[in-house]
């Protein structure tokens, strides 16, 4: 499956690997291979290709922020002068407590 000229080709096996990693990014290559009935070497090469082509950009964790003492979640709208948008996005993206930054245009 290829969506456009900027996307890479992925087949059903790639999609199954991605699906498993989305559910649990700690799965080993052997566990993925066993789950899909494929050789570990095949799964390893597929994952490396997905990483090399930046389809898989990172392996991450999902935290329970309440257990860490963070009880407040907020969606904040900022109106920024166009000349400062990039600077504001860069500053906010470096802030560890900011989980997402969206750039919305229009009225």
Protein Blocks (a to p, Z undefined) as FASTA:
>chain_A
ZZblmbccddfklmmmmmmmmmommbcfklmmmmnopafklmmmmmmmmmmnomambdcd
dddfklnopabdcdddddddfklmmmmmmmmmmpmklmbdcddedZZ
